[in-house]
Amino acid sequence: MADEILTIQEIAAILKLADKTVYSMAQAGELPAFKVRGQWRVRRVDFEAWMERQARRPNGSTMP
């Protein structure tokens, strides 16, 4: 699929974090997430770009 969409649970599994942690990150605007009928979603391409940016951050901060 060209525009694959990930759930909070899928992202949590990839990052090896608790679902609640990733949910909080989405709520705080720390992830490139959006809501669909009250459920957080992230486009895979946006998530991969976000991960690349995080890997380049010297202090490991999650803020954009």
mmCIF file of the N, C-alpha and C atoms, coordinates in Angstrom:
data_MODEL
# 
_entry.id   MODEL 
# 
loop_
_atom_site.group_PDB 
_atom_site.id 
_atom_site.type_symbol 
_atom_site.label_atom_id 
_atom_site.label_alt_id 
_atom_site.label_comp_id 
_atom_site.label_asym_id 
_atom_site.label_entity_id 
_atom_site.label_seq_id 
_atom_site.pdbx_PDB_ins_code 
_atom_site.Cartn_x 
_atom_site.Cartn_y 
_atom_site.Cartn_z 
_atom_site.occupancy 
_atom_site.B_iso_or_equiv 
_atom_site.pdbx_formal_charge 
_atom_site.auth_seq_id 
_atom_site.auth_comp_id 
_atom_site.auth_asym_id 
_atom_site.auth_atom_id 
_atom_site.pdbx_PDB_model_num 
ATOM 1   N N  . MET A 1 1  ? 0.848   -1.177 0.000  1.00 0.00 ? 1  MET A N  1 
ATOM 2   C CA . MET A 1 1  ? 0.000   0.000  0.000  1.00 0.00 ? 1  MET A CA 1 
ATOM 3   C C  . MET A 1 1  ? 0.893   1.238  0.000  1.00 0.00 ? 1  MET A C  1 
ATOM 4   N N  . ALA A 1 2  ? 0.585   2.196  -0.845 1.00 0.00 ? 2  ALA A N  1 
ATOM 5   C CA . ALA A 1 2  ? 1.418   3.381  -1.001 1.00 0.00 ? 2  ALA A CA 1 
ATOM 6   C C  . ALA A 1 2  ? 1.364   4.299  0.213  1.00 0.00 ? 2  ALA A C  1 
ATOM 7   N N  . ASP A 1 3  ? 0.218   4.398  0.854  1.00 0.00 ? 3  ASP A N  1 
ATOM 8   C CA . ASP A 1 3  ? 0.051   5.334  1.960  1.00 0.00 ? 3  ASP A CA 1 
ATOM 9   C C  . ASP A 1 3  ? -0.382  4.581  3.220  1.00 0.00 ? 3  ASP A C  1 
ATOM 10  N N  . GLU A 1 4  ? 0.463   3.659  3.662  1.00 0.00 ? 4  GLU A N  1 
ATOM 11  C CA . GLU A 1 4  ? 0.107   2.818  4.804  1.00 0.00 ? 4  GLU A CA 1 
ATOM 12  C C  . GLU A 1 4  ? -0.072  3.658  6.065  1.00 0.00 ? 4  GLU A C  1 
ATOM 13  N N  . ILE A 1 5  ? -1.073  3.305  6.842  1.00 0.00 ? 5  ILE A N  1 
ATOM 14  C CA . ILE A 1 5  ? -1.398  4.002  8.082  1.00 0.00 ? 5  ILE A CA 1 
ATOM 15  C C  . ILE A 1 5  ? -1.087  3.076  9.256  1.00 0.00 ? 5  ILE A C  1 
ATOM 16  N N  . LEU A 1 6  ? -0.414  3.616  10.271 1.00 0.00 ? 6  LEU A N  1 
ATOM 17  C CA . LEU A 1 6  ? -0.057  2.854  11.465 1.00 0.00 ? 6  LEU A CA 1 
ATOM 18  C C  . LEU A 1 6  ? -0.917  3.281  12.647 1.00 0.00 ? 6  LEU A C  1 
ATOM 19  N N  . THR A 1 7  ? -1.150  2.349  13.550 1.00 0.00 ? 7  THR A N  1 
ATOM 20  C CA . THR A 1 7  ? -1.881  2.641  14.781 1.00 0.00 ? 7  THR A CA 1 
ATOM 21  C C  . THR A 1 7  ? -0.881  2.940  15.904 1.00 0.00 ? 7  THR A C  1 
ATOM 22  N N  . ILE A 1 8  ? -1.402  3.449  16.997 1.00 0.00 ? 8  ILE A N  1 
ATOM 23  C CA . ILE A 1 8  ? -0.574  3.687  18.180 1.00 0.00 ? 8  ILE A CA 1 
ATOM 24  C C  . ILE A 1 8  ? 0.071   2.379  18.640 1.00 0.00 ? 8  ILE A C  1 
ATOM 25  N N  . GLN A 1 9  ? -0.687  1.296  18.610 1.00 0.00 ? 9  GLN A N  1 
ATOM 26  C CA . GLN A 1 9  ? -0.167  0.003  19.050 1.00 0.00 ? 9  GLN A CA 1 
ATOM 27  C C  . GLN A 1 9  ? 0.981   -0.469 18.153 1.00 0.00 ? 9  GLN A C  1 
ATOM 28  N N  . GLU A 1 10 ? 0.848   -0.269 16.852 1.00 0.00 ? 10 GLU A N  1 
ATOM 29  C CA . GLU A 1 10 ? 1.912   -0.671 15.928 1.00 0.00 ? 10 GLU A CA 1 
ATOM 30  C C  . GLU A 1 10 ? 3.172   0.159  16.153 1.00 0.00 ? 10 GLU A C  1 
ATOM 31  N N  . ILE A 1 11 ? 2.996   1.452  16.364 1.00 0.00 ? 11 ILE A N  1 
ATOM 32  C CA . ILE A 1 11 ? 4.149   2.321  16.616 1.00 0.00 ? 11 ILE A CA 1 
ATOM 33  C C  . ILE A 1 11 ? 4.805   1.949  17.942 1.00 0.00 ? 11 ILE A C  1 
ATOM 34  N N  . ALA A 1 12 ? 3.992   1.678  18.954 1.00 0.00 ? 12 ALA A N  1 
ATOM 35  C CA . ALA A 1 12 ? 4.532   1.270  20.254 1.00 0.00 ? 12 ALA A CA 1 
ATOM 36  C C  . ALA A 1 12 ? 5.376   0.002  20.113 1.00 0.00 ? 12 ALA A C  1 
ATOM 37  N N  . ALA A 1 13 ? 4.917   -0.942 19.317 1.00 0.00 ? 13 ALA A N  1 
ATOM 38  C CA . ALA A 1 13 ? 5.670   -2.180 19.106 1.00 0.00 ? 13 ALA A CA 1 
ATOM 39  C C  . ALA A 1 13 ? 6.992   -1.899 18.396 1.00 0.00 ? 13 ALA A C  1 
ATOM 40  N N  . ILE A 1 14 ? 6.966   -1.028 17.401 1.00 0.00 ? 14 ILE A N  1 
ATOM 41  C CA . ILE A 1 14 ? 8.189   -0.687 16.665 1.00 0.00 ? 14 ILE A CA 1 
ATOM 42  C C  . ILE A 1 14 ? 9.194   -0.006 17.587 1.00 0.00 ? 14 ILE A C  1 
ATOM 43  N N  . LEU A 1 15 ? 8.711   0.937  18.399 1.00 0.00 ? 15 LEU A N  1 
ATOM 44  C CA . LEU A 1 15 ? 9.592   1.702  19.289 1.00 0.00 ? 15 LEU A CA 1 
ATOM 45  C C  . LEU A 1 15 ? 9.897   0.977  20.595 1.00 0.00 ? 15 LEU A C  1 
ATOM 46  N N  . LYS A 1 16 ? 9.201   -0.149 20.825 1.00 0.00 ? 16 LYS A N  1 
ATOM 47  C CA . LYS A 1 16 ? 9.348   -0.908 22.070 1.00 0.00 ? 16 LYS A CA 1 
ATOM 48  C C  . LYS A 1 16 ? 9.036   -0.025 23.280 1.00 0.00 ? 16 LYS A C  1 
ATOM 49  N N  . LEU A 1 17 ? 7.894   0.661  23.180 1.00 0.00 ? 17 LEU A N  1 
ATOM 50  C CA . LEU A 1 17 ? 7.376   1.511  24.245 1.00 0.00 ? 17 LEU A CA 1 
ATOM 51  C C  . LEU A 1 17 ? 5.965   1.055  24.592 1.00 0.00 ? 17 LEU A C  1 
ATOM 52  N N  . ALA A 1 18 ? 5.492   1.489  25.740 1.00 0.00 ? 18 ALA A N  1 
ATOM 53  C CA . ALA A 1 18 ? 4.111   1.197  26.128 1.00 0.00 ? 18 ALA A CA 1 
ATOM 54  C C  . ALA A 1 18 ? 3.145   1.989  25.252 1.00 0.00 ? 18 ALA A C  1 
ATOM 55  N N  . ASP A 1 19 ? 1.973   1.415  24.997 1.00 0.00 ? 19 ASP A N  1 
ATOM 56  C CA . ASP A 1 19 ? 0.947   2.113  24.218 1.00 0.00 ? 19 ASP A CA 1 
ATOM 57  C C  . ASP A 1 19 ? 0.646   3.485  24.811 1.00 0.00 ? 19 ASP A C  1 
ATOM 58  N N  . LYS A 1 20 ? 0.549   3.551  26.140 1.00 0.00 ? 20 LYS A N  1 
ATOM 59  C CA . LYS A 1 20 ? 0.224   4.817  26.804 1.00 0.00 ? 20 LYS A CA 1 
ATOM 60  C C  . LYS A 1 20 ? 1.286   5.880  26.549 1.00 0.00 ? 20 LYS A C  1 
ATOM 61  N N  . THR A 1 21 ? 2.540   5.471  26.478 1.00 0.00 ? 21 THR A N  1 
ATOM 62  C CA . THR A 1 21 ? 3.626   6.416  26.209 1.00 0.00 ? 21 THR A CA 1 
ATOM 63  C C  . THR A 1 21 ? 3.468   7.008  24.818 1.00 0.00 ? 21 THR A C  1 
ATOM 64  N N  . VAL A 1 22 ? 3.215   6.165  23.833 1.00 0.00 ? 22 VAL A N  1 
ATOM 65  C CA . VAL A 1 22 ? 3.058   6.634  22.456 1.00 0.00 ? 22 VAL A CA 1 
ATOM 66  C C  . VAL A 1 22 ? 1.797   7.484  22.328 1.00 0.00 ? 22 VAL A C  1 
ATOM 67  N N  . TYR A 1 23 ? 0.736   7.100  23.018 1.00 0.00 ? 23 TYR A N  1 
ATOM 68  C CA . TYR A 1 23 ? -0.498  7.885  23.027 1.00 0.00 ? 23 TYR A CA 1 
ATOM 69  C C  . TYR A 1 23 ? -0.216  9.288  23.568 1.00 0.00 ? 23 TYR A C  1 
ATOM 70  N N  . SER A 1 24 ? 0.534   9.366  24.655 1.00 0.00 ? 24 SER A N  1 
ATOM 71  C CA . SER A 1 24 ? 0.887   10.664 25.237 1.00 0.00 ? 24 SER A CA 1 
ATOM 72  C C  . SER A 1 24 ? 1.730   11.489 24.276 1.00 0.00 ? 24 SER A C  1 
ATOM 73  N N  . MET A 1 25 ? 2.644   10.831 23.571 1.00 0.00 ? 25 MET A N  1 
ATOM 74  C CA . MET A 1 25 ? 3.474   11.528 22.584 1.00 0.00 ? 25 MET A CA 1 
ATOM 75  C C  . MET A 1 25 ? 2.611   12.103 21.467 1.00 0.00 ? 25 MET A C  1 
ATOM 76  N N  . ALA A 1 26 ? 1.620   11.341 21.022 1.00 0.00 ? 26 ALA A N  1 
ATOM 77  C CA . ALA A 1 26 ? 0.714   11.819 19.972 1.00 0.00 ? 26 ALA A CA 1 
ATOM 78  C C  . ALA A 1 26 ? -0.088  13.014 20.473 1.00 0.00 ? 26 ALA A C  1 
ATOM 79  N N  . GLN A 1 27 ? -0.623  12.910 21.684 1.00 0.00 ? 27 GLN A N  1 
ATOM 80  C CA . GLN A 1 27 ? -1.410  14.006 22.258 1.00 0.00 ? 27 GLN A CA 1 
ATOM 81  C C  . GLN A 1 27 ? -0.584  15.275 22.407 1.00 0.00 ? 27 GLN A C  1 
ATOM 82  N N  . ALA A 1 28 ? 0.689   15.126 22.749 1.00 0.00 ? 28 ALA A N  1 
ATOM 83  C CA . ALA A 1 28 ? 1.570   16.271 22.972 1.00 0.00 ? 28 ALA A CA 1 
ATOM 84  C C  . ALA A 1 28 ? 2.116   16.854 21.671 1.00 0.00 ? 28 ALA A C  1 
ATOM 85  N N  . GLY A 1 29 ? 1.816   16.211 20.543 1.00 0.00 ? 29 GLY A N  1 
ATOM 86  C CA . GLY A 1 29 ? 2.319   16.701 19.265 1.00 0.00 ? 29 GLY A CA 1 
ATOM 87  C C  . GLY A 1 29 ? 3.756   16.291 18.988 1.00 0.00 ? 29 GLY A C  1 
ATOM 88  N N  . GLU A 1 30 ? 4.249   15.310 19.718 1.00 0.00 ? 30 GLU A N  1 
ATOM 89  C CA . GLU A 1 30 ? 5.620   14.842 19.533 1.00 0.00 ? 30 GLU A CA 1 
ATOM 90  C C  . GLU A 1 30 ? 5.753   13.850 18.383 1.00 0.00 ? 30 GLU A C  1 
ATOM 91  N N  . LEU A 1 31 ? 4.637   13.316 17.921 1.00 0.00 ? 31 LEU A N  1 
ATOM 92  C CA . LEU A 1 31 ? 4.600   12.411 16.770 1.00 0.00 ? 31 LEU A CA 1 
ATOM 93  C C  . LEU A 1 31 ? 3.756   13.055 15.678 1.00 0.00 ? 31 LEU A C  1 
ATOM 94  N N  . PRO A 1 32 ? 4.027   12.737 14.414 1.00 0.00 ? 32 PRO A N  1 
ATOM 95  C CA . PRO A 1 32 ? 3.221   13.282 13.311 1.00 0.00 ? 32 PRO A CA 1 
ATOM 96  C C  . PRO A 1 32 ? 1.902   12.516 13.176 1.00 0.00 ? 32 PRO A C  1 
ATOM 97  N N  . ALA A 1 33 ? 1.055   12.628 14.187 1.00 0.00 ? 33 ALA A N  1 
ATOM 98  C CA . ALA A 1 33 ? -0.173  11.832 14.262 1.00 0.00 ? 33 ALA A CA 1 
ATOM 99  C C  . ALA A 1 33 ? -1.415  12.677 13.996 1.00 0.00 ? 33 ALA A C  1 
ATOM 100 N N  . PHE A 1 34 ? -2.484  11.994 13.617 1.00 0.00 ? 34 PHE A N  1 
ATOM 101 C CA . PHE A 1 34 ? -3.780  12.639 13.405 1.00 0.00 ? 34 PHE A CA 1 
ATOM 102 C C  . PHE A 1 34 ? -4.859  11.679 13.895 1.00 0.00 ? 34 PHE A C  1 
ATOM 103 N N  . LYS A 1 35 ? -6.032  12.216 14.135 1.00 0.00 ? 35 LYS A N  1 
ATOM 104 C CA . LYS A 1 35 ? -7.133  11.391 14.633 1.00 0.00 ? 35 LYS A CA 1 
ATOM 105 C C  . LYS A 1 35 ? -8.139  11.082 13.528 1.00 0.00 ? 35 LYS A C  1 
ATOM 106 N N  . VAL A 1 36 ? -8.640  9.847  13.559 1.00 0.00 ? 36 VAL A N  1 
ATOM 107 C CA . VAL A 1 36 ? -9.730  9.404  12.699 1.00 0.00 ? 36 VAL A CA 1 
ATOM 108 C C  . VAL A 1 36 ? -10.791 8.827  13.629 1.00 0.00 ? 36 VAL A C  1 
ATOM 109 N N  . ARG A 1 37 ? -11.924 9.524  13.719 1.00 0.00 ? 37 ARG A N  1 
ATOM 110 C CA . ARG A 1 37 ? -13.022 9.093  14.600 1.00 0.00 ? 37 ARG A CA 1 
ATOM 111 C C  . ARG A 1 37 ? -12.528 8.797  16.016 1.00 0.00 ? 37 ARG A C  1 
ATOM 112 N N  . GLY A 1 38 ? -11.666 9.672  16.515 1.00 0.00 ? 38 GLY A N  1 
ATOM 113 C CA . GLY A 1 38 ? -11.181 9.558  17.881 1.00 0.00 ? 38 GLY A CA 1 
ATOM 114 C C  . GLY A 1 38 ? -9.987  8.645  18.086 1.00 0.00 ? 38 GLY A C  1 
ATOM 115 N N  . GLN A 1 39 ? -9.506  8.013  17.032 1.00 0.00 ? 39 GLN A N  1 
ATOM 116 C CA . GLN A 1 39 ? -8.373  7.091  17.127 1.00 0.00 ? 39 GLN A CA 1 
ATOM 117 C C  . GLN A 1 39 ? -7.138  7.714  16.474 1.00 0.00 ? 39 GLN A C  1 
ATOM 118 N N  . TRP A 1 40 ? -5.998  7.661  17.164 1.00 0.00 ? 40 TRP A N  1 
ATOM 119 C CA . TRP A 1 40 ? -4.762  8.202  16.615 1.00 0.00 ? 40 TRP A CA 1 
ATOM 120 C C  . TRP A 1 40 ? -4.224  7.308  15.503 1.00 0.00 ? 40 TRP A C  1 
ATOM 121 N N  . ARG A 1 41 ? -3.750  7.945  14.430 1.00 0.00 ? 41 ARG A N  1 
ATOM 122 C CA . ARG A 1 41 ? -3.133  7.250  13.300 1.00 0.00 ? 41 ARG A CA 1 
ATOM 123 C C  . ARG A 1 41 ? -1.922  8.048  12.838 1.00 0.00 ? 41 ARG A C  1 
ATOM 124 N N  . VAL A 1 42 ? -0.974  7.345  12.197 1.00 0.00 ? 42 VAL A N  1 
ATOM 125 C CA . VAL A 1 42 ? 0.234   7.984  11.671 1.00 0.00 ? 42 VAL A CA 1 
ATOM 126 C C  . VAL A 1 42 ? 0.533   7.367  10.314 1.00 0.00 ? 42 VAL A C  1 
ATOM 127 N N  . ARG A 1 43 ? 0.758   8.217  9.328  1.00 0.00 ? 43 ARG A N  1 
ATOM 128 C CA . ARG A 1 43 ? 1.187   7.702  8.022  1.00 0.00 ? 43 ARG A CA 1 
ATOM 129 C C  . ARG A 1 43 ? 2.599   7.139  8.165  1.00 0.00 ? 43 ARG A C  1 
ATOM 130 N N  . ARG A 1 44 ? 2.836   5.957  7.595  1.00 0.00 ? 44 ARG A N  1 
ATOM 131 C CA . ARG A 1 44 ? 4.147   5.311  7.710  1.00 0.00 ? 44 ARG A CA 1 
ATOM 132 C C  . ARG A 1 44 ? 5.265   6.222  7.210  1.00 0.00 ? 44 ARG A C  1 
ATOM 133 N N  . VAL A 1 45 ? 5.066   6.909  6.102  1.00 0.00 ? 45 VAL A N  1 
ATOM 134 C CA . VAL A 1 45 ? 6.129   7.773  5.571  1.00 0.00 ? 45 VAL A CA 1 
ATOM 135 C C  . VAL A 1 45 ? 6.456   8.895  6.549  1.00 0.00 ? 45 VAL A C  1 
ATOM 136 N N  . ASP A 1 46 ? 5.438   9.439  7.215  1.00 0.00 ? 46 ASP A N  1 
ATOM 137 C CA . ASP A 1 46 ? 5.669   10.493 8.206  1.00 0.00 ? 46 ASP A CA 1 
ATOM 138 C C  . ASP A 1 46 ? 6.402   9.936  9.426  1.00 0.00 ? 46 ASP A C  1 
ATOM 139 N N  . PHE A 1 47 ? 6.020   8.733  9.847  1.00 0.00 ? 47 PHE A N  1 
ATOM 140 C CA . PHE A 1 47 ? 6.667   8.104  10.996 1.00 0.00 ? 47 PHE A CA 1 
ATOM 141 C C  . PHE A 1 47 ? 8.132   7.808  10.693 1.00 0.00 ? 47 PHE A C  1 
ATOM 142 N N  . GLU A 1 48 ? 8.415   7.285  9.504  1.00 0.00 ? 48 GLU A N  1 
ATOM 143 C CA . GLU A 1 48 ? 9.795   6.981  9.136  1.00 0.00 ? 48 GLU A CA 1 
ATOM 144 C C  . GLU A 1 48 ? 10.638  8.249  9.065  1.00 0.00 ? 48 GLU A C  1 
ATOM 145 N N  . ALA A 1 49 ? 10.074  9.335  8.531  1.00 0.00 ? 49 ALA A N  1 
ATOM 146 C CA . ALA A 1 49 ? 10.787  10.619 8.490  1.00 0.00 ? 49 ALA A CA 1 
ATOM 147 C C  . ALA A 1 49 ? 11.042  11.127 9.908  1.00 0.00 ? 49 ALA A C  1 
ATOM 148 N N  . TRP A 1 50 ? 10.058  10.977 10.788 1.00 0.00 ? 50 TRP A N  1 
ATOM 149 C CA . TRP A 1 50 ? 10.203  11.389 12.182 1.00 0.00 ? 50 TRP A CA 1 
ATOM 150 C C  . TRP A 1 50 ? 11.330  10.599 12.854 1.00 0.00 ? 50 TRP A C  1 
ATOM 151 N N  . MET A 1 51 ? 11.374  9.281  12.608 1.00 0.00 ? 51 MET A N  1 
ATOM 152 C CA . MET A 1 51 ? 12.430  8.451  13.198 1.00 0.00 ? 51 MET A CA 1 
ATOM 153 C C  . MET A 1 51 ? 13.806  8.900  12.716 1.00 0.00 ? 51 MET A C  1 
ATOM 154 N N  . GLU A 1 52 ? 13.920  9.234  11.438 1.00 0.00 ? 52 GLU A N  1 
ATOM 155 C CA . GLU A 1 52 ? 15.199  9.721  10.900 1.00 0.00 ? 52 GLU A CA 1 
ATOM 156 C C  . GLU A 1 52 ? 15.624  11.004 11.602 1.00 0.00 ? 52 GLU A C  1 
ATOM 157 N N  . ARG A 1 53 ? 14.675  11.918 11.800 1.00 0.00 ? 53 ARG A N  1 
ATOM 158 C CA . ARG A 1 53 ? 14.997  13.175 12.493 1.00 0.00 ? 53 ARG A CA 1 
ATOM 159 C C  . ARG A 1 53 ? 15.435  12.901 13.925 1.00 0.00 ? 53 ARG A C  1 
ATOM 160 N N  . GLN A 1 54 ? 14.770  11.971 14.595 1.00 0.00 ? 54 GLN A N  1 
ATOM 161 C CA . GLN A 1 54 ? 15.124  11.647 15.978 1.00 0.00 ? 54 GLN A CA 1 
ATOM 162 C C  . GLN A 1 54 ? 16.526  11.057 16.057 1.00 0.00 ? 54 GLN A C  1 
ATOM 163 N N  . ALA A 1 55 ? 16.889  10.248 15.085 1.00 0.00 ? 55 ALA A N  1 
ATOM 164 C CA . ALA A 1 55 ? 18.212  9.624  15.077 1.00 0.00 ? 55 ALA A CA 1 
ATOM 165 C C  . ALA A 1 55 ? 19.316  10.667 14.943 1.00 0.00 ? 55 ALA A C  1 
ATOM 166 N N  . ARG A 1 56 ? 19.001  11.803 14.335 1.00 0.00 ? 56 ARG A N  1 
ATOM 167 C CA . ARG A 1 56 ? 19.997  12.859 14.139 1.00 0.00 ? 56 ARG A CA 1 
ATOM 168 C C  . ARG A 1 56 ? 20.055  13.847 15.295 1.00 0.00 ? 56 ARG A C  1 
ATOM 169 N N  . ARG A 1 57 ? 19.099  13.785 16.228 1.00 0.00 ? 57 ARG A N  1 
ATOM 170 C CA . ARG A 1 57 ? 19.065  14.731 17.359 1.00 0.00 ? 57 ARG A CA 1 
ATOM 171 C C  . ARG A 1 57 ? 20.157  14.348 18.357 1.00 0.00 ? 57 ARG A C  1 
ATOM 172 N N  . PRO A 1 58 ? 21.015  15.296 18.714 1.00 0.00 ? 58 PRO A N  1 
ATOM 173 C CA . PRO A 1 58 ? 22.123  14.973 19.615 1.00 0.00 ? 58 PRO A CA 1 
ATOM 174 C C  . PRO A 1 58 ? 21.694  14.585 21.030 1.00 0.00 ? 58 PRO A C  1 
ATOM 175 N N  . ASN A 1 59 ? 20.581  15.123 21.517 1.00 0.00 ? 59 ASN A N  1 
ATOM 176 C CA . ASN A 1 59 ? 20.174  14.840 22.897 1.00 0.00 ? 59 ASN A CA 1 
ATOM 177 C C  . ASN A 1 59 ? 19.064  13.804 23.004 1.00 0.00 ? 59 ASN A C  1 
ATOM 178 N N  . GLY A 1 60 ? 18.596  13.277 21.879 1.00 0.00 ? 60 GLY A N  1 
ATOM 179 C CA . GLY A 1 60 ? 17.558  12.258 21.895 1.00 0.00 ? 60 GLY A CA 1 
ATOM 180 C C  . GLY A 1 60 ? 16.168  12.770 22.206 1.00 0.00 ? 60 GLY A C  1 
ATOM 181 N N  . SER A 1 61 ? 15.983  14.078 22.219 1.00 0.00 ? 61 SER A N  1 
ATOM 182 C CA . SER A 1 61 ? 14.675  14.668 22.507 1.00 0.00 ? 61 SER A CA 1 
ATOM 183 C C  . SER A 1 61 ? 13.664  14.253 21.455 1.00 0.00 ? 61 SER A C  1 
ATOM 184 N N  . THR A 1 62 ? 12.394  14.115 21.861 1.00 0.00 ? 62 THR A N  1 
ATOM 185 C CA . THR A 1 62 ? 11.353  13.747 20.907 1.00 0.00 ? 62 THR A CA 1 
ATOM 186 C C  . THR A 1 62 ? 10.618  14.951 20.357 1.00 0.00 ? 62 THR A C  1 
ATOM 187 N N  . MET A 1 63 ? 10.938  16.125 20.829 1.00 0.00 ? 63 MET A N  1 
ATOM 188 C CA . MET A 1 63 ? 10.242  17.321 20.349 1.00 0.00 ? 63 MET A CA 1 
ATOM 189 C C  . MET A 1 63 ? 10.684  17.642 18.928 1.00 0.00 ? 63 MET A C  1 
ATOM 190 N N  . PRO A 1 64 ? 9.730   18.081 18.070 1.00 0.00 ? 64 PRO A N  1 
ATOM 191 C CA . PRO A 1 64 ? 10.081  18.398 16.672 1.00 0.00 ? 64 PRO A CA 1 
ATOM 192 C C  . PRO A 1 64 ? 11.021  19.571 16.563 1.00 0.00 ? 64 PRO A C  1 
# 
